[in-house]
Amino acid sequence: MSNIKLVPTGVPNLDTVMGGGIPVYSLNIVAGQPGTGKTILVQQMLFNHIRTNSAGKALYLTTLSEPTLKVVRYMQCFSFFDAEVFGERVIYQDIGPFIRQHSLAELADYILNLVEKHQPQVLAIDSFKAIRDLSTDVSEFRRFCYDLSVRLASARCTAFLLGEYDRSDIAEGAEFAVADGILYLNIALQEGEQSRFLQVYKLRGRASEMVPCPFIITEHGVRVLTSMLSLKRRETALEAEKQEISTGIAGLDAILRGGIPGGRSILLSGVSGTGKTTLALQFLIHGAQQGEKGLIISFEETAARLHQIAQGFGWNSKELEAKGLLRIVFIAQTDIRVEEHLELMVQEVERFQPARIVMDSFSVFLHKVKDLGVQREKTFQVATLVQRAGAVGLLISNIPAGDAHRLSRFGVEETVLDGTIILSTEILGLQRKRYLEVYKMRASDHVAGRHRMEIRKQGLEVFFLSVMEAGATETTAPQALTFSPLKAIVPTGILYGSAWLVRGDQGVGKTTLTQQFAMEGLRLGESVLYLTTDAPAYLLRPQMEVFGSNIESYLESGHLRILDTHATAGEDFIDLTDMDRFLYDIERHLRLIPKPCRLIIDSLTPLAIQYKINDFISFIERKNRLLRRLDVALLDTILIKTLDENVLYSLLNSYDTVLDVYIPNWGEMGQAGQGFRALQVRKARGTIADTRPFPYTIRAGKGVVVQENFYGDK
């Protein structure tokens, strides 16, 4: 079976729609109402043919619709028009006068004589319908059409007959019966705006696309928009999906178990003000900083505005843009034309080859589209574009404030896309809290549920901690921990990886004990993360220096970090009014400090007073579970009468060892030493301890000194 030779039209994307081009020596009708672009389309094809064929010629015959002078004048406005070949290789001739005075048979002879004279490879007659309108004999016109088609093919000429036809004419007109190809152009109202469409009704010998394709007319002529065809079906990109792309957002990658697989499209939804643009921009900036190209199609914020937002977080987006790692394409909402700009996205992705793509916002892009089927189709096409690029796409969806429980703007996006991340806010007390939830992540493990987040000066952070992240998978045995007051009381030794609670009344030495615990660790080359809630850090430092060490040297080396819940703390401020943020900040500092580390909170009392009892107990259980590591020892203090006895057990259950420091009545116990403070192990999980009370004194420069031989059996 021989292949049919094709004549390329040179019109962007039209050859794709037509299966490669126009069959050579074929007779084709370009139909459509006035103003649809028929003349421009055919003129463009003629000049393109001349441009690609050095010896080629084209003949353009006008009839009774538009005079040649007007046609030429307006065609000069387009870039495809070439004045150098006009009149020599692209020949215009008005056959209107001949049509008025001669029969159809004579007209056929006249046209063929012109073809024989000029030897064109391509012929256009505009308008052919004008010839039919002047004919009063249907049979004669049919013979004319048949005769013309046969003789033009014999003359090895590819012909285009233009006419102001309606769709009904296609079924009735004799010229359509003999035509090898039929292109129908029309203007239709689509989603509130007038759009042009081209449809291949017929094309002999070719597997052409039959669906109406939108097209635009620019200074370069006609451009057919084929994104609906090129994005018709997804192509698997297994290699891309094996690679997880980090979001660069603290906490989110842990929730996603590493990142987002390549080729995935994620819906990022939320009401106004939840941080969608910030998250998306941070996602792009992080990738660009790692050498991964990022593309943002913005329908809301201009490039200048996006640069300003980035600058506010300390991100140098302009530098990344200058290096070719970031590209911003802004399209005003009022200018959005869905098909045209979807085609633009395809071109941008093909040229820029981004690894990360953001649409801000997808809901604005489709705001004129009311049909759910079209919304689903366009969502699928954008997802296909992202998948074929092997990129990760974030499509932002603006949810109406009055319907905050919706997952998306239109209700179809979340079913088509690979994942859904929801940003939300909630009023708690007098404060509005932000939350992030990975609602869906197709075929990918992730942590379910809402997680607190905040937008800070360095960007967005998600307050998420996991036991795995905290090092719970380590299998090595914990190392021994030295603490002199317990040397004799706990003969089997103290280990890292344990949680300790010190209870006592005011003035019995709880803070002294914690400072001593810290200083002994620092002297051994260990690290200390000290959180002070009862007194500001500037009072704590001189108290610790009483133990005879230079605190500043430990601070400068990074082995000591003092966190403060008081406003004077500056960068080391910890907000204890927000449990999620409080815990997240502690873990963030703990992650950075050298190990092994002694983590001290002195004290828990302000937290216990501020929060509901059940919330406080839950927080302590979560804190100890998440911060417990084999190279970290936890030591907390609390006023002994802060909690009622009926809830005390729940608190103590979160600790391995509980120490009470108090002033007992030694006389009642049959022992000398009335008035001495006592230290007593109330609970010891996983170790052997002497649970009798031991008196102690506090000595300057030494701290708590326990009378180890008090019972005479040491």
C-alpha positions in Angstrom: 0.0 0.0 0.0 1.5 3.3 -1.2 1.7 6.3 1.1 -0.1 9.5 0.2 2.3 12.4 -0.3 1.4 15.3 2.0 1.7 19.0 1.6 2.6 20.6 4.9 0.4 23.6 5.8 3.1 25.3 7.9 0.3 26.5 10.2 1.3 25.8 13.8 -0.2 22.5 15.0 -2.6 22.2 12.0 -0.6 19.4 10.4 -0.8 17.5 13.7 -4.5 17.8 13.6 -4.7 16.7 10.0 -2.5 13.7 10.4 0.6 15.2 8.8 -0.7 17.7 6.2 -2.9 18.1 3.1 -2.9 15.2 0.6 -1.2 16.4 -2.5 -3.4 17.2 -5.5 -6.5 17.1 -3.3 -9.5 19.4 -3.4 -10.3 20.9 -0.1 -13.1 23.2 1.1 -12.4 25.7 3.9 -15.9 26.6 5.2 -17.2 29.0 7.8 -19.2 32.1 8.4 -17.7 35.5 7.7 -15.0 36.6 10.2 -13.9 33.1 11.2 -10.5 33.4 9.6 -10.8 31.4 6.4 -8.9 33.9 4.2 -6.1 34.3 6.7 -5.7 30.6 7.1 -5.5 29.8 3.4 -3.2 32.8 2.6 -0.9 31.6 5.4 -0.8 28.2 3.9 0.1 29.6 0.5 2.9 31.8 1.7 4.3 29.0 3.8 4.3 26.7 0.8 6.3 29.3 -1.2 8.7 29.7 1.7 9.5 26.0 1.9 9.6 25.4 -1.8 12.2 27.5 -3.7 10.6 26.9 -7.1 7.0 26.8 -5.9 4.1 29.0 -7.0 0.6 29.7 -5.6 -2.4 31.2 -7.4 -5.1 33.0 -5.4 -8.3 33.8 -7.3 -10.9 36.1 -5.9 -14.5 36.0 -7.1 -17.3 38.2 -5.9 -16.7 38.5 -2.1 -13.6 40.6 -1.6 -11.6 42.5 -4.2 -8.0 41.5 -4.6 -6.8 45.0 -3.5 -8.5 44.6 -0.1 -7.3 41.1 0.4 -3.6 42.1 -0.2 -3.9 45.2 1.9 -5.0 43.3 5.0 -2.7 40.3 4.5 0.3 42.7 4.6 -0.4 43.1 8.4 0.7 39.5 9.0 4.3 38.3 9.4 3.8 35.5 6.9 3.2 37.9 4.0 6.3 38.2 1.8 6.2 41.3 -0.5 9.2 39.9 -2.4 7.3 36.9 -3.8 4.0 38.8 -4.2 3.0 39.0 -7.8 5.8 36.7 -8.9 5.3 33.5 -7.0 2.1 34.3 -5.1 -0.2 35.4 -7.9 -3.5 37.2 -7.2 -6.1 37.5 -9.8 -9.7 38.7 -9.7 -12.0 36.4 -11.8 -15.2 38.2 -10.7 -15.9 40.0 -14.0 -15.5 36.7 -15.9 -17.9 34.9 -13.6 -20.6 37.5 -14.3 -20.4 37.1 -18.1 -19.8 33.4 -18.7 -21.2 30.0 -18.0 -19.9 27.5 -15.4 -18.3 25.4 -18.1 -16.5 28.4 -19.5 -15.4 29.3 -16.0 -13.9 25.9 -15.5 -11.9 26.3 -18.7 -10.8 29.7 -17.6 -9.5 28.6 -14.3 -7.6 25.7 -15.8 -6.1 28.0 -18.4 -4.8 30.2 -15.5 -3.4 27.1 -13.8 -1.7 26.0 -17.1 -0.3 29.6 -17.5 1.1 30.1 -14.0 1.9 26.4 -13.1 1.0 26.8 -9.4 1.3 23.8 -7.0 -1.4 25.4 -4.8 -4.6 27.1 -5.9 -7.2 29.0 -3.8 -10.6 30.3 -4.9 -12.2 32.8 -2.6 -15.1 32.7 -2.5 -16.3 29.5 -4.1 -19.8 29.9 -2.6 -20.3 33.1 -4.5 -20.0 31.0 -7.7 -22.7 28.6 -6.4 -25.0 31.5 -5.4 -24.9 32.8 -9.0 -25.7 29.4 -10.4 -29.4 28.7 -11.1 -29.0 25.1 -12.3 -28.1 22.6 -9.5 -27.2 19.9 -12.0 -24.9 22.2 -13.9 -23.2 23.3 -10.7 -22.6 19.7 -9.7 -21.0 18.9 -13.1 -18.9 22.1 -12.8 -17.6 20.9 -9.3 -16.8 17.4 -10.5 -15.1 18.7 -13.7 -13.0 21.2 -11.8 -11.9 18.6 -9.2 -10.8 16.1 -11.9 -9.0 18.6 -14.1 -7.2 20.3 -11.1 -5.9 16.9 -9.9 -4.8 16.1 -13.5 -2.9 19.4 -13.5 -1.2 18.3 -10.3 -2.6 21.2 -8.3 -3.7 21.1 -4.7 -6.8 23.3 -4.4 -8.6 25.2 -1.6 -12.1 26.4 -2.1 -13.2 29.0 0.5 -16.8 29.8 1.2 -19.2 31.4 3.7 -20.9 28.1 4.5 -23.0 27.0 7.4 -22.9 23.5 8.8 -26.1 22.7 7.0 -24.5 23.4 3.6 -22.0 20.6 4.2 -24.7 18.0 3.9 -26.4 19.6 0.9 -23.8 21.3 -1.3 -22.5 19.5 -4.4 -19.0 20.9 -3.8 -18.7 19.1 -0.5 -19.5 15.7 -2.2 -16.5 16.0 -4.5 -14.2 17.5 -1.9 -11.3 15.4 -0.6 -11.1 17.5 2.6 -13.4 19.8 4.5 -12.2 22.2 7.2 -15.0 24.0 9.1 -14.2 27.2 11.0 -16.6 28.8 13.4 -16.9 31.2 16.3 -18.7 30.0 19.4 -19.3 31.3 22.9 -17.2 29.2 25.3 -17.3 29.9 29.0 -18.3 33.5 28.6 -16.0 34.4 25.8 -16.0 34.2 22.0 -13.6 31.7 20.7 -12.6 30.4 17.2 -12.7 26.7 16.4 -11.4 24.5 13.5 -12.8 21.1 12.8 -11.7 18.6 10.2 -15.0 17.3 8.8 -13.4 15.1 6.2 -9.9 14.3 4.9 -9.6 11.3 2.5 -6.8 8.9 3.3 -5.8 10.4 6.6 -6.5 9.6 10.2 -7.2 13.1 11.3 -8.7 14.4 14.5 -12.4 15.1 14.3 -12.9 17.1 17.4 -13.2 21.0 17.1 -9.8 22.5 18.0 -9.6 26.1 19.2 -7.4 28.5 17.4 -6.2 32.0 17.7 -5.2 34.7 15.2 -2.1 36.7 16.0 0.2 38.9 14.1 1.8 35.7 12.8 -1.5 34.4 11.5 -3.5 31.3 12.6 -2.2 29.1 15.5 -4.2 26.0 16.2 -4.3 25.1 19.9 -3.8 21.4 20.3 -3.2 21.0 24.1 -6.4 19.0 24.2 -4.9 16.5 21.8 -1.3 16.5 23.0 -2.5 16.0 26.6 -5.2 13.5 25.7 -3.6 10.6 27.5 -1.0 10.2 30.2 2.3 8.6 29.6 4.0 6.7 32.5 7.3 8.1 33.8 8.4 5.3 36.1 11.9 6.7 36.5 10.6 10.1 37.5 8.2 8.6 40.0 11.0 6.7 41.7 12.6 10.0 42.6 11.2 11.9 45.5 11.4 15.6 45.4 11.9 17.4 48.7 9.4 20.2 49.4 12.0 22.1 51.4 9.4 22.8 54.0 10.3 21.9 57.6 8.1 19.1 58.8 6.2 18.5 55.5 8.8 16.1 54.0 8.6 14.0 57.2 4.8 13.9 56.8 5.3 12.8 53.2 7.9 10.2 54.2 10.6 11.9 52.3 8.9 14.1 49.6 6.7 13.9 46.5 7.4 11.4 43.8 8.2 12.9 40.4 5.4 13.2 37.9 2.8 13.9 40.5 0.3 16.8 40.5 -0.8 18.0 43.9 -3.8 20.1 44.8 -2.9 22.8 47.3 -6.2 24.1 48.6 -7.4 26.5 51.3 -9.3 29.6 52.0 -7.7 33.0 51.5 -4.8 33.8 53.8 -3.9 30.2 54.7 -0.4 30.4 53.2 -0.9 28.7 49.8 1.2 31.1 47.8 4.0 31.2 50.4 4.2 27.4 50.5 4.3 27.1 46.7 6.9 29.9 46.4 9.0 28.2 49.1 8.7 24.9 47.2 10.1 26.6 44.1 12.8 28.5 45.8 14.1 25.4 47.6 14.3 23.5 44.4 16.0 26.3 42.6 18.6 26.5 45.4 19.3 22.8 44.8 19.7 23.4 41.0 16.2 22.2 40.1 14.3 24.5 37.7 11.0 26.0 38.9 8.2 27.5 36.8 5.3 29.4 38.2 2.2 30.4 36.1 0.7 33.2 38.1 -2.8 34.6 37.5 -2.9 36.6 40.7 0.5 38.0 41.7 2.7 39.8 39.2 6.4 38.9 39.0 7.4 42.0 40.9 4.9 41.1 43.7 6.2 37.6 43.9 9.8 38.8 44.1 8.7 41.1 46.9 7.1 38.2 48.8 10.2 36.2 48.4 12.5 39.0 49.6 10.4 39.3 52.7 11.5 35.8 53.7 15.1 36.4 52.7 14.9 34.4 49.4 16.8 35.9 46.5 14.4 35.0 43.8 15.7 37.6 41.3 19.1 36.0 41.4 17.7 32.5 40.9 15.6 33.9 37.9 18.8 35.5 36.5 20.6 32.2 36.7 17.8 30.5 34.7 16.6 28.4 37.7 13.3 30.2 38.2 10.8 31.4 35.7 7.7 33.5 36.4 4.9 33.8 33.8 2.2 36.3 34.8 -1.2 36.3 33.1 -3.8 38.8 34.3 -7.1 37.3 35.4 -9.0 39.5 32.9 -6.8 38.1 30.0 -7.3 34.4 30.7 -8.3 32.3 27.7 -8.2 28.7 28.9 -7.2 26.9 25.7 -4.7 29.5 24.6 -3.0 29.7 27.9 -3.0 25.9 28.3 -1.1 25.8 25.0 1.2 28.5 26.4 1.9 26.3 29.5 2.8 23.4 27.2 5.3 25.6 25.4 6.8 26.9 28.6 7.3 23.5 30.0 8.8 22.2 26.8 11.2 25.1 26.6 12.1 25.6 30.3 12.1 21.9 31.3 11.2 22.6 35.0 11.4 20.0 37.7 8.8 22.0 39.8 5.6 23.6 38.4 3.2 25.9 40.3 -0.2 27.3 39.0 -1.4 30.1 41.3 -4.2 29.7 41.1 -5.7 26.8 39.2 -9.2 28.0 40.4 -8.7 31.4 38.9 -7.4 29.8 35.6 -10.8 27.9 35.3 -13.0 30.6 36.9 -14.9 31.1 33.6 -15.5 27.3 33.1 -18.9 26.3 34.5 -19.2 22.8 33.0 -18.0 20.1 35.4 -16.9 17.9 32.5 -14.7 20.7 31.1 -13.3 21.4 34.5 -12.4 17.7 34.9 -10.9 17.6 31.4 -8.7 20.6 32.0 -7.5 19.3 35.3 -6.6 16.0 33.7 -4.7 17.9 30.9 -2.6 19.9 33.3 -1.9 16.8 35.4 -0.8 15.0 32.2 1.5 18.0 31.3 3.2 17.7 34.7 3.5 13.9 34.4 5.0 14.0 31.0 7.6 16.5 32.2 8.5 14.2 35.1 8.0 17.2 37.4 6.0 17.8 40.5 3.1 20.3 40.2 1.3 22.3 42.8 -2.1 23.5 41.6 -3.5 26.1 44.0 -7.2 26.0 44.7 -9.0 28.9 46.4 -11.8 27.6 48.6 -14.7 30.1 49.4 -14.4 31.3 53.0 -18.0 30.4 53.7 -17.4 26.8 52.7 -14.1 26.0 54.3 -14.8 22.2 54.6 -14.6 21.8 50.8 -11.5 20.2 49.4 -11.4 22.2 46.2 -13.0 25.1 44.3 -15.0 23.0 41.8 -15.2 19.6 43.5 -13.5 17.6 40.7 -9.8 18.5 41.1 -9.2 16.2 44.1 -10.5 13.2 42.2 -8.2 13.7 39.2 -5.0 14.9 40.8 -2.5 12.6 42.6 -2.6 14.3 45.9 -4.4 16.9 48.0 -2.8 19.1 50.7 -5.2 21.3 52.7 -4.2 24.5 54.5 -6.7 25.7 57.1 -7.0 28.0 60.1 -8.9 27.8 63.4 -9.6 30.3 66.2 -8.4 29.0 69.5 -9.0 31.4 72.3 -8.0 34.8 70.9 -5.5 33.4 68.4 -5.9 32.0 64.9 -3.9 28.8 64.4 -2.7 27.5 61.1 -2.9 23.8 60.0 -1.7 21.6 57.2 -3.2 18.2 56.3 -2.0 15.8 53.6 -5.5 14.6 52.8 -4.5 12.4 49.9 -1.3 11.2 48.3 -2.0 8.5 45.8 0.1 5.3 46.1 2.4 7.0 48.6 2.8 6.6 52.3 2.2 9.7 54.4 1.1 10.7 57.8 -2.6 11.4 58.1 -4.3 14.1 60.1 -3.9 17.9 60.7 -0.6 19.4 61.8 0.0 22.8 63.2 2.1 25.1 61.1 3.3 28.7 61.1 4.6 31.2 58.7 7.9 32.5 60.2 10.5 34.9 58.9 12.3 32.1 57.1 9.2 30.7 55.6 6.5 28.1 56.4 7.2 25.4 59.0 5.0 22.4 59.9 5.1 21.4 63.5 5.6 17.7 63.0 7.7 15.3 65.0 7.9 11.6 64.8 9.5 8.9 66.9 11.4 7.7 63.9 12.7 11.2 63.2 13.7 11.4 66.9 16.1 8.5 66.5 14.0 5.7 68.0 15.3 3.2 65.4 18.8 3.3 66.9 19.9 -0.1 68.2 23.1 0.7 70.1 23.0 0.5 73.9 22.6 3.9 75.7 25.8 5.2 77.4 26.2 5.9 81.0 25.4 9.3 82.5 27.3 10.8 85.5 25.4 12.7 88.2 27.1 12.8 91.6 24.0 13.2 93.9 22.7 9.9 92.7 26.0 8.0 92.6 25.3 6.0 95.8 21.5 6.0 95.6 21.4 4.4 92.1 24.3 2.0 92.3 23.6 0.4 88.9 24.1 3.7 87.2 22.1 6.2 85.2 21.8 5.9 81.5 21.1 8.3 78.6 17.8 7.6 76.9 15.8 8.0 80.2 13.3 10.6 81.4 13.6 12.0 84.9 11.2 14.2 87.0 12.2 16.1 90.1 9.4 17.2 92.3 9.6 19.5 95.3 8.4 22.5 97.2 9.8 26.0 96.7 13.2 26.6 98.1 14.3 23.0 98.5 16.9 23.1 95.6 15.2 21.9 92.5 16.9 24.5 90.3 20.2 24.0 92.0 19.9 20.3 91.2 19.2 21.0 87.5 22.1 23.4 87.2 24.4 20.9 88.8 23.1 18.3 86.4 23.9 20.6 83.5 27.4 21.7 84.7 28.6 18.1 85.4 27.6 17.2 81.8 29.4 20.2 80.3 32.6 19.4 82.2 32.5 15.9 80.7 32.3 17.3 77.2 28.6 16.7 76.8 26.0 19.2 75.7 23.2 20.8 77.6 19.9 22.3 76.3 18.4 24.2 79.2 14.9 25.6 79.0 14.1 28.0 81.8 10.5 28.9 82.5 10.6 30.2 86.1 13.3 32.8 85.7 14.8 34.6 82.7 18.0 33.4 81.2 20.0 36.5 82.3 19.4 35.4 86.0 20.3 31.8 85.3 23.7 32.4 83.8 25.3 33.9 86.9 23.8 31.2 89.1 25.4 28.5 86.9 28.8 30.3 87.1 28.7 29.7 90.9 29.8 26.2 90.0 33.2 27.6 89.0 33.0 27.4 85.2 32.9 30.0 82.4 29.4 29.7 81.0 30.2 31.9 78.0 32.8 29.5 76.7 30.2 26.7 76.6 27.7 29.0 74.9 30.2 30.0 72.2 31.2 26.4 71.5 27.6 25.4 71.0 27.6 22.8 73.8 25.2 24.9 75.9 22.0 26.5 74.7 19.7 28.3 77.1 16.1 28.7 75.9 13.9 31.2 77.6 10.1 31.7 77.8 10.5 35.3 78.8 10.2 38.2 76.3 13.9 39.3 76.9 15.2 36.1 75.3 15.4 37.3 71.7 16.3 34.5 69.2 16.2 32.0 72.1 12.6 32.8 73.0 10.3 29.8 73.4 6.6 30.4 73.4 5.0 28.2 76.1 1.5 29.5 75.2 1.4 27.2 72.2 2.1 23.6 73.0 2.7 22.5 69.4 5.1 25.3 68.7 6.8 24.8 72.1 7.5 21.2 71.5 8.6 21.8 67.9 11.0 24.5 68.8 12.6 22.4 71.5 13.1 19.5 69.0 14.5 21.9 66.5 17.2 23.1 68.9 17.8 19.6 70.1 18.4 18.4 66.5 21.2 21.0 66.1 23.1 20.6 69.4 25.9 18.1 69.7 25.3 14.7 71.3 25.1 13.3 73.9 22.8 16.0 75.4 21.1 16.7 78.7 17.8 18.3 78.0 16.4 20.2 81.1 13.1 22.0 81.6 13.0 24.0 84.8 10.1 23.9 85.3 6.9 22.4 84.1 4.9 24.3 86.6 3.9 27.3 84.3 2.7 24.8 81.7 0.7 22.8 84.3 -1.0 26.0 85.5 -1.7 27.4 82.1 -3.3 24.4 80.4 -6.1 22.0 81.2 -5.0 19.0 83.2 -5.7 16.5 80.5 -4.0 18.7 77.9 -1.0 19.0 80.1 -0.7 15.3 80.8 -1.1 14.5 77.1 1.6 17.1 76.2 4.1 15.6 78.7 3.5 12.1 77.4 4.0 13.3 73.8 7.1 15.3 74.7 8.8 12.4 76.4 7.9 10.0 73.7 9.1 12.2 70.8 12.3 13.6 72.5 13.5 10.4 74.1 16.6 9.3 72.3 19.5 7.0 73.2 21.9 10.0 73.3 19.5 12.4 75.2 18.6 12.5 78.9 15.4 14.3 79.9 15.2 16.1 83.2 12.1 18.1 84.2 11.2 19.8 87.5 7.8 20.7 88.9 6.3 22.0 92.1 5.0 19.0 94.1 1.6 20.4 94.8 0.9 21.7 91.3 -1.3 18.6 90.4 -3.9 16.8 92.4 -3.1 13.3 93.6 -5.8 11.8 91.4 -4.0 12.9 88.2 -0.5 12.6 89.5 -0.1 9.0 88.5 -0.8 9.8 84.8 2.1 12.3 84.9 4.5 10.0 86.7 3.8 7.2 84.2 5.6 9.3 81.5 8.9 9.2 83.4 11.4 6.4 84.1 12.6 7.9 87.4 11.0 10.3 89.8 12.9 12.2 92.5 11.4 14.0 95.4 13.3 16.8 97.2 11.7 18.0 100.4 12.1 18.6 104.1 10.9 15.5 106.1 10.4 15.1 109.8 13.4 12.9 110.5 12.5 12.6 114.2 9.2 10.9 113.4 11.2 8.4 111.3 13.5 7.6 114.3 16.5 9.3 112.7 18.6 12.2 113.7 18.9 15.3 111.5 15.8 17.3 112.1 15.5 20.0 109.4 17.8 18.6 106.7 16.5 18.5 103.2 16.0 15.0 101.7 16.3 13.4 98.3 14.3 10.3 97.7 13.8 8.1 94.6 10.0 7.6 94.3 10.1 5.6 91.1 12.9 3.8 89.2 12.1 2.1 86.0 14.7 -0.2 84.5 17.3 0.4 87.2 18.0 -0.5 90.9 17.7 2.3 93.3 17.7 2.9 97.1 14.3 4.4 97.7 15.0 5.6 101.3 15.2 9.4 101.8 18.7 10.7 102.0 19.5 14.1 103.6 21.5 16.5 101.6 23.0 20.0 101.8 23.6 22.7 99.2 27.2 23.9 99.1 28.5 26.9 97.2 30.4 25.8 94.1 29.3 22.1 94.5 25.5 22.1 94.6 23.6 19.3 96.2 25.8 17.0 98.4 24.0 13.8 99.6 24.9 12.1 102.9 25.6 8.8 101.3 26.5 7.0 104.5 23.5 8.3 106.4 22.1 4.9 107.1 25.5 3.4 108.0 25.3 0.6 105.4 27.2 2.4 102.6 
